[in-house]
Amino acid sequence: MQKFKTIEEEIEFHLEILGKCCRHTRRGQPVLATFRRSRHPFFYPRDGAGVCRALSLICLNTSLVEKAYYHLKGIAKFTLSVQSKNGHWGQRYTQTGFDRSIYKQEDNVAHAIHILSQFLLTSYKLKKKINGEKKYLDAITKGFNFAVENYFNKEQELFYSTTSLHESPIETGFTLWTNISYWNAFNLANEIKKHTKHKKDLSKLIKFSNTLKKTIKSKFILNGKFIAKLDENLVQDLRMDASLMSPFYFNFGFKTATKATIKIMRRELWDKELGLIHRYLPLKNNMDVHLHAGDGPWMQYSSILAQYYFLNNNFSEGNKILSHIKQYSSKRGYLPEHVSTVERFKDFIKNEWKTGMDYKKEFDSKILLPHIDFDKIVEELFYMNHTYDKIKLRLRKKEKPFIIYALPLAWTHAEFAAALVLKKKHEKHEKH
């Protein structure tokens, strides 16, 4: 990756890549997870929420306001346009707005509400005129009503998920990520209410978020640390997972528990060979664990960890992580989703892809949407195979001593940029 004279110049570089991932349509600007020729050429509300969080930070803390706001506004407009009449948002969409969802992924409604809310809040703070403000607020309340009616378990007072952050049955049950995502989505109504004249429907979101926070506190903190999941029988899942950073990521509070949790998570998930953190431990012969071309560290989660360090004025650790991530950039400075070793990739091809194990994991009937069209599965298989073939080609050229997967990933660039914003912001506070 090229060198930059200032932090803001580097932030602008990542903002330009995000701009390249945005497609200009009459519906708005869907931000594709990767370029169309790469692994994930779709708009995912989950990834889009991460991008919009970063765009909002850029708008409010740098001089790149107009560029960032242009994309934030476009993504929000597209997100609004693909909401179903019943208030639902799916896993992913084409740039023209067609639903190409494969998985039951119940956290998407929370992420779509987050996108709309970030746009509204950023607009208020920048004193920007919002065309159709009421439509955005109506969409938020419709999404809230749909999620509570369809995903909320009234007995446990938690949101249920089949899959969520990792699109895997490893998340079936009640996950920290899903529930804090919903808390965050509804809690943002607190801020919106301070600015809008349309306050009536927001009160129930605020009340719900307050109740949900108490439930999360009582059920997801054990011995002073957060836990990743409760299964369907409320058995606690104590495994390490990148989702354990969600209390920090969504400003949930409980700083002592968050600090203790991230400390042990960083130690357990750190890749000793490649550096940076895994999303979860790569357990072999486990149908719930997806390896995706070989296990290894994930760039967007490592960038979030750097954000945590910068926010807590640990500039040494934050800088080390960002420098390490840069080692895995392409000649153009593109950052991938995750990386792996050549040996792990070859092992994956031999024991997972060639045997059909990867297919069984990816298309496990337990996590697929009901009555899914087989052409969606064929389409996904094409992207999977195309990606593995490109990796094999790069290996024959001996370009790198490691393999990269899904390049460039918009979410990675967004979280890297967000880390730079927090570094810039807190370095300035330190100097004063």
C-alpha positions as CSV (number, residue, x, y, z in Angstrom):
1,M,0.0,0.0,0.0
2,Q,1.3,3.5,-0.9
3,K,2.5,5.9,1.8
4,F,0.5,8.9,2.8
5,K,1.5,12.3,4.1
6,T,-1.5,12.7,6.5
7,I,-4.1,10.4,8.1
8,E,-6.8,12.3,6.2
9,E,-5.2,11.5,2.9
10,E,-5.2,7.8,3.8
11,I,-8.8,8.0,4.9
12,E,-9.6,9.5,1.5
13,F,-7.9,6.6,-0.3
14,H,-10.2,4.1,1.4
15,L,-13.2,6.3,0.8
16,E,-12.4,6.3,-2.9
17,I,-12.3,2.5,-2.9
18,L,-15.7,2.4,-1.2
19,G,-16.9,4.7,-3.9
20,K,-15.7,2.2,-6.5
21,C,-17.8,-0.5,-4.7
22,C,-20.9,1.8,-4.9
23,R,-23.1,1.4,-8.0
24,H,-25.2,4.4,-9.2
25,T,-28.8,3.3,-9.9
26,R,-32.2,5.0,-9.9
27,R,-32.8,3.3,-6.5
28,G,-29.7,4.9,-4.9
29,Q,-26.3,3.5,-4.3
30,P,-26.0,-0.1,-3.3
31,V,-22.5,-0.7,-1.9
32,L,-21.4,-4.1,-3.2
33,A,-19.5,-6.2,-0.8
34,T,-16.8,-6.7,-3.5
35,F,-16.3,-5.7,-7.1
36,R,-18.6,-7.5,-9.5
37,R,-15.8,-9.7,-10.7
38,S,-14.9,-10.8,-7.2
39,R,-16.4,-13.1,-4.6
40,H,-19.4,-11.2,-3.2
41,P,-20.9,-8.9,-5.9
42,F,-24.1,-8.1,-3.9
43,F,-25.4,-5.5,-1.4
44,Y,-25.5,-7.0,2.1
45,P,-27.3,-5.0,4.8
46,R,-24.8,-6.3,7.3
47,D,-21.8,-5.0,5.3
48,G,-23.7,-1.9,4.3
49,A,-24.2,-1.0,8.0
50,G,-20.5,-1.3,8.6
51,V,-19.8,1.0,5.7
52,C,-22.4,3.5,6.8
53,R,-21.0,3.6,10.3
54,A,-17.6,4.5,8.8
55,L,-19.1,7.0,6.4
56,S,-20.8,8.8,9.3
57,L,-17.5,8.9,11.3
58,I,-15.8,10.4,8.2
59,C,-18.6,13.0,7.8
60,L,-18.4,14.1,11.4
61,N,-14.7,14.1,11.9
62,T,-12.9,15.0,8.7
63,S,-12.9,17.5,5.9
64,L,-14.2,14.7,3.5
65,V,-17.8,15.5,4.4
66,E,-19.3,15.9,1.0
67,K,-17.7,12.8,-0.6
68,A,-18.7,10.6,2.4
69,Y,-22.2,12.0,2.8
70,Y,-22.9,11.5,-1.0
71,H,-22.4,7.8,-0.5
72,L,-24.1,7.6,2.8
73,K,-27.2,9.2,1.3
74,G,-27.2,6.9,-1.7
75,I,-26.8,3.7,0.3
76,A,-29.7,4.8,2.6
77,K,-31.9,5.5,-0.4
78,F,-31.2,2.1,-1.8
79,T,-31.8,0.3,1.5
80,L,-35.1,2.1,1.8
81,S,-36.1,1.0,-1.7
82,V,-35.5,-2.8,-1.1
83,Q,-37.6,-3.1,2.1
84,S,-40.5,-5.5,1.7
85,K,-44.0,-4.3,2.2
86,N,-44.2,-6.2,5.5
87,G,-41.0,-4.4,6.8
88,H,-38.5,-7.2,6.1
89,W,-35.0,-6.9,4.7
90,G,-33.2,-10.0,3.4
91,Q,-29.6,-11.2,3.4
92,R,-28.5,-9.7,0.1
93,Y,-29.6,-7.9,-3.1
94,T,-28.4,-7.3,-6.6
95,Q,-27.5,-3.8,-7.6
96,T,-30.9,-3.5,-9.4
97,G,-32.7,-4.4,-6.1
98,F,-33.5,-8.1,-6.7
99,D,-33.5,-10.2,-3.6
100,R,-30.8,-12.9,-4.0
101,S,-30.9,-14.1,-0.3
102,I,-29.9,-17.7,0.5
103,Y,-29.8,-17.8,4.2
104,K,-32.1,-17.2,7.1
105,Q,-30.2,-14.3,8.5
106,E,-32.3,-12.6,11.2
107,D,-30.1,-9.7,12.0
108,N,-30.5,-8.0,8.6
109,V,-33.5,-6.0,9.7
110,A,-31.4,-4.5,12.5
111,H,-28.6,-3.6,10.1
112,A,-30.9,-2.0,7.6
113,I,-32.5,0.1,10.4
114,H,-28.9,1.1,11.4
115,I,-28.2,2.3,7.9
116,L,-31.3,4.5,7.7
117,S,-30.7,5.8,11.2
118,Q,-27.1,6.7,10.5
119,F,-28.2,8.6,7.5
120,L,-30.8,10.5,9.4
121,L,-28.5,11.3,12.4
122,T,-25.6,12.4,10.2
123,S,-28.0,14.6,8.2
124,Y,-29.3,16.2,11.3
125,K,-25.8,16.9,12.7
126,L,-24.6,18.3,9.4
127,K,-27.9,20.3,9.0
128,K,-28.6,18.7,5.7
129,K,-32.1,18.8,4.3
130,I,-33.7,15.3,4.2
131,N,-36.0,14.6,1.3
132,G,-38.7,12.2,2.4
133,E,-37.7,12.1,6.1
134,K,-41.1,10.6,7.1
135,K,-40.5,7.7,4.7
136,Y,-37.3,6.7,6.4
137,L,-38.9,6.9,9.9
138,D,-41.9,4.8,8.7
139,A,-39.5,2.2,7.3
140,I,-37.6,2.1,10.7
141,T,-40.9,1.5,12.6
142,K,-42.1,-1.1,10.0
143,G,-38.8,-2.9,10.4
144,F,-39.1,-2.8,14.1
145,N,-42.6,-4.2,14.1
146,F,-41.5,-7.0,11.7
147,A,-38.5,-8.0,13.7
148,V,-40.4,-8.1,17.0
149,E,-43.3,-10.1,15.5
150,N,-41.1,-12.6,13.7
151,Y,-37.7,-12.9,15.4
152,F,-38.3,-12.0,19.1
153,N,-38.7,-14.8,21.5
154,K,-41.1,-13.4,24.1
155,E,-40.4,-16.1,26.7
156,Q,-36.6,-15.5,26.6
157,E,-37.0,-11.8,25.7
158,L,-34.3,-12.1,23.1
159,F,-34.0,-12.1,19.4
160,Y,-33.5,-15.6,17.8
161,S,-31.1,-16.3,15.0
162,T,-30.5,-19.2,12.6
163,T,-27.5,-17.5,11.2
164,S,-26.2,-14.0,11.7
165,L,-22.8,-12.4,11.4
166,H,-21.0,-15.5,10.1
167,E,-23.9,-17.0,8.0
168,S,-23.4,-20.3,9.8
169,P,-25.3,-22.7,12.0
170,I,-22.7,-22.0,14.6
171,E,-24.9,-19.0,15.5
172,T,-28.2,-20.8,15.8
173,G,-29.8,-19.8,19.1
174,F,-29.6,-16.4,20.8
175,T,-26.4,-14.6,19.9
176,L,-24.7,-11.6,21.4
177,W,-24.2,-10.0,18.0
178,T,-27.8,-10.3,16.9
179,N,-29.3,-9.0,20.1
180,I,-26.9,-6.1,20.5
181,S,-27.4,-5.3,16.8
182,Y,-31.1,-5.0,17.5
183,W,-30.5,-3.0,20.7
184,N,-28.4,-0.6,18.7
185,A,-30.9,-0.2,15.9
186,F,-33.7,0.6,18.3
187,N,-31.5,2.7,20.6
188,L,-30.6,5.1,17.8
189,A,-34.3,6.2,18.0
190,N,-33.2,8.0,21.2
191,E,-31.0,10.3,19.2
192,I,-33.3,10.6,16.2
193,K,-36.1,11.8,18.6
194,K,-34.0,14.8,19.6
195,H,-34.0,16.1,16.1
196,T,-37.2,15.1,14.3
197,K,-40.7,16.5,14.6
198,H,-42.1,13.0,13.9
199,K,-41.6,11.6,17.4
200,K,-44.7,9.5,18.0
201,D,-43.7,6.1,16.6
202,L,-40.2,6.3,18.1
203,S,-41.2,6.0,21.7
204,K,-41.9,2.2,21.5
205,L,-38.5,1.6,19.9
206,I,-36.8,3.5,22.8
207,K,-38.8,1.6,25.4
208,F,-38.0,-1.7,23.8
209,S,-34.3,-1.0,23.6
210,N,-34.1,-0.2,27.3
211,T,-35.8,-3.5,28.2
212,L,-33.6,-5.5,25.8
213,K,-30.4,-4.0,27.3
214,K,-31.4,-5.3,30.7
215,T,-32.0,-8.8,29.3
216,I,-28.7,-8.8,27.4
217,K,-26.9,-7.7,30.6
218,S,-28.5,-10.5,32.7
219,K,-28.0,-13.3,30.1
220,F,-24.8,-12.5,28.2
221,I,-22.4,-11.5,31.0
222,L,-20.8,-14.4,32.9
223,N,-18.0,-13.9,35.5
224,G,-17.4,-10.3,34.3
225,K,-17.1,-11.2,30.6
226,F,-19.5,-11.3,27.7
227,I,-20.3,-14.7,26.1
228,A,-21.0,-15.2,22.4
229,K,-24.2,-17.2,22.4
230,L,-26.9,-19.1,24.2
231,D,-28.2,-22.1,22.4
232,E,-31.9,-22.9,22.0
233,N,-31.9,-24.5,25.5
234,L,-30.1,-21.4,26.9
235,V,-26.8,-23.4,27.3
236,Q,-24.0,-20.9,27.4
237,D,-21.5,-21.0,24.5
238,L,-18.1,-19.9,25.9
239,R,-16.1,-20.2,22.6
240,M,-14.1,-17.2,21.4
241,D,-15.6,-15.2,18.6
242,A,-15.0,-11.9,16.9
243,S,-18.6,-11.0,17.7
244,L,-17.6,-10.6,21.3
245,M,-16.5,-7.1,20.2
246,S,-20.1,-6.1,19.4
247,P,-20.6,-4.4,22.8
248,F,-17.7,-2.0,21.9
249,Y,-18.7,-1.8,18.2
250,F,-22.3,-0.7,19.0
251,N,-21.5,1.5,22.1
252,F,-23.4,-0.8,24.4
253,G,-21.5,0.2,27.5
254,F,-20.2,-2.1,30.3
255,K,-16.6,-1.0,29.7
256,T,-15.1,-3.3,32.4
257,A,-16.7,-6.4,30.9
258,T,-15.9,-5.3,27.4
259,K,-12.2,-4.8,28.3
260,A,-11.9,-8.2,30.0
261,T,-13.7,-9.9,27.1
262,I,-11.6,-8.3,24.3
263,K,-8.4,-9.1,26.2
264,I,-9.0,-12.8,26.2
265,M,-10.6,-12.8,22.8
266,R,-7.5,-11.2,21.3
267,R,-5.3,-13.8,22.9
268,E,-7.3,-16.8,21.8
269,L,-8.1,-15.7,18.3
270,W,-4.7,-14.3,17.3
271,D,-3.2,-16.2,14.4
272,K,0.4,-17.0,15.5
273,E,1.6,-17.5,12.0
274,L,-0.1,-14.8,10.0
275,G,-0.9,-12.3,12.8
276,L,-4.3,-10.6,13.4
277,I,-7.5,-12.3,14.6
278,H,-9.7,-15.1,13.3
279,R,-13.5,-14.7,13.3
280,Y,-13.7,-17.9,15.4
281,L,-11.4,-20.9,16.0
282,P,-10.9,-23.1,13.0
283,L,-12.2,-26.4,14.3
284,K,-11.7,-29.2,11.7
285,N,-14.4,-31.8,11.0
286,N,-17.1,-29.5,12.4
287,M,-20.1,-28.9,10.0
288,D,-20.9,-25.6,11.7
289,V,-17.4,-24.1,11.0
290,H,-16.8,-22.7,7.5
291,L,-13.2,-22.4,6.4
292,H,-13.6,-20.4,3.1
293,A,-10.4,-21.3,1.2
294,G,-8.6,-22.0,4.4
295,D,-8.8,-20.6,7.9
296,G,-6.9,-17.4,8.8
297,P,-7.3,-13.8,10.1
298,W,-10.2,-11.6,9.0
299,M,-9.3,-8.0,8.1
300,Q,-12.5,-6.2,9.1
301,Y,-12.6,-7.7,12.6
302,S,-8.9,-7.0,13.0
303,S,-9.6,-3.4,12.0
304,I,-12.4,-3.2,14.6
305,L,-9.9,-4.4,17.2
306,A,-7.6,-1.6,16.2
307,Q,-10.5,0.8,16.6
308,Y,-10.9,-0.4,20.2
309,Y,-7.3,0.3,20.9
310,F,-7.4,3.8,19.4
311,L,-10.6,4.6,21.4
312,N,-8.8,3.6,24.5
313,N,-5.6,5.5,23.6
314,N,-3.5,2.4,23.1
315,F,-1.9,3.8,19.9
316,S,0.9,1.3,19.9
317,E,-1.4,-1.7,19.6
318,G,-3.7,0.0,17.1
319,N,-0.9,1.1,14.8
320,K,0.7,-2.4,14.9
321,I,-2.6,-4.0,13.8
322,L,-3.1,-1.5,10.9
323,S,0.5,-2.0,9.8
324,H,0.0,-5.7,9.8
325,I,-3.2,-5.4,7.8
326,K,-1.4,-3.3,5.2
327,Q,1.0,-6.2,4.6
328,Y,-1.9,-8.1,3.0
329,S,-2.9,-5.4,0.6
330,S,-2.7,-5.7,-3.2
331,K,-0.5,-3.5,-5.4
332,R,-3.4,-1.1,-5.7
333,G,-3.9,-1.0,-2.0
334,Y,-7.0,-3.2,-2.0
335,L,-7.7,-5.1,1.3
336,P,-9.3,-8.6,1.3
337,E,-11.9,-10.2,3.6
338,H,-9.4,-12.7,5.0
339,V,-6.1,-14.4,4.3
340,S,-4.7,-17.9,4.8
341,T,-1.5,-19.8,4.2
342,V,-0.8,-21.7,1.0
343,E,-0.8,-25.0,3.0
344,R,-4.1,-24.3,4.6
345,F,-5.6,-23.4,1.3
346,K,-4.4,-26.6,-0.3
347,D,-5.7,-28.6,2.6
348,F,-9.1,-26.9,2.2
349,I,-9.2,-27.8,-1.5
350,K,-8.3,-31.4,-0.9
351,N,-10.4,-32.2,2.1
352,E,-13.4,-29.7,1.8
353,W,-13.9,-28.5,-1.7
354,K,-13.0,-31.7,-3.7
355,T,-15.0,-33.9,-1.3
356,G,-18.1,-31.8,-1.4
357,M,-17.8,-31.0,2.3
358,D,-17.7,-27.2,1.6
359,Y,-20.9,-27.5,-0.4
360,K,-22.7,-29.4,2.4
361,K,-21.6,-26.7,4.9
362,E,-22.6,-23.7,2.7
363,F,-26.0,-25.2,1.7
364,D,-27.0,-26.9,4.9
365,S,-30.8,-27.2,4.7
366,K,-31.0,-26.0,8.3
367,I,-29.8,-22.5,7.4
368,L,-31.2,-22.1,3.9
369,L,-34.4,-20.1,3.3
370,P,-37.4,-22.3,2.6
371,H,-38.3,-23.1,-1.0
372,I,-35.1,-21.5,-2.3
373,D,-34.6,-21.4,-6.1
374,F,-31.8,-23.8,-7.0
375,D,-30.5,-21.2,-9.5
376,K,-29.4,-19.1,-6.4
377,I,-27.3,-22.0,-5.2
378,V,-25.8,-22.5,-8.7
379,E,-25.0,-18.8,-8.8
380,E,-23.2,-19.0,-5.5
381,L,-21.3,-22.1,-6.5
382,F,-20.1,-20.3,-9.5
383,Y,-18.7,-17.5,-7.4
384,M,-17.1,-20.0,-5.0
385,N,-15.4,-22.0,-7.8
386,H,-14.3,-18.8,-9.7
387,T,-12.7,-17.5,-6.5
388,Y,-10.8,-20.7,-5.8
389,D,-9.6,-20.9,-9.4
390,K,-8.3,-17.3,-9.2
391,I,-6.4,-18.2,-6.0
392,K,-4.9,-21.3,-7.7
393,L,-3.8,-19.1,-10.6
394,R,-2.0,-16.6,-8.3
395,L,-0.3,-19.5,-6.6
396,R,1.1,-20.7,-9.9
397,K,2.4,-17.2,-10.5
398,K,3.9,-17.3,-7.0
399,E,2.8,-13.7,-6.4
400,K,2.5,-14.0,-2.6
401,P,3.5,-16.4,0.2
402,F,-0.1,-16.3,1.4
403,I,-3.6,-16.4,-0.2
404,I,-6.1,-13.6,-0.2
405,Y,-9.9,-14.0,-0.3
406,A,-12.5,-11.6,-1.6
407,L,-10.6,-8.6,-2.8
408,P,-11.3,-5.8,-2.3
409,L,-13.9,-6.1,0.5
410,A,-15.8,-2.9,1.1
411,W,-16.4,-3.7,4.7
412,T,-12.7,-4.1,5.4
413,H,-11.9,-0.7,3.8
414,A,-14.7,0.8,5.8
415,E,-13.5,-0.5,9.2
416,F,-9.9,0.4,8.3
417,A,-11.0,3.9,7.5
418,A,-13.0,4.1,10.7
419,A,-9.9,3.0,12.7
420,L,-8.0,5.9,11.1
421,V,-10.7,8.3,12.0
422,L,-10.6,7.2,15.6
423,K,-6.8,7.4,15.6
424,K,-6.9,10.9,14.3
425,K,-9.6,12.0,16.7
426,H,-8.0,10.6,19.8
427,E,-4.5,11.6,18.9
428,K,-5.8,15.1,18.7
429,H,-7.4,14.8,22.2
430,E,-4.1,13.4,23.6
431,K,-2.1,16.4,22.3
432,H,-4.6,18.8,24.0
